[in-house]
Amino acid sequence: MHSVLLQLKEKYGLVHVPSRHKAENWMLETSRLLELNYPWEQAGMEAARRVFGYEYREHSVYGGPDVREILSHLQK
């Protein structure tokens, strides 16, 4: 689980490694946005903006693992 939290930190330029609770909130919000037909990466970015607030930085969102990969690790 720790490695997926680090992936979220790196992907969204977060100041801190997110808690499991925040990661689960991101997963739920991303899933909700996907149901609204957002593209995968856009859903992840918007969820990060909503869940992580001021910590979110858009600088590296297209690097590293994609949203599908992170979601699959969180859902285990």
Secondary structure, DSSP 4 states (H G I P E B T S, - for coil): -HHHHHHHHHHTT-SSPPPHHHHHHHHHHHHHHHHTT--HHHHHHHHHHHHHGGG--GGGTTSSS-HHHHHHHHT-
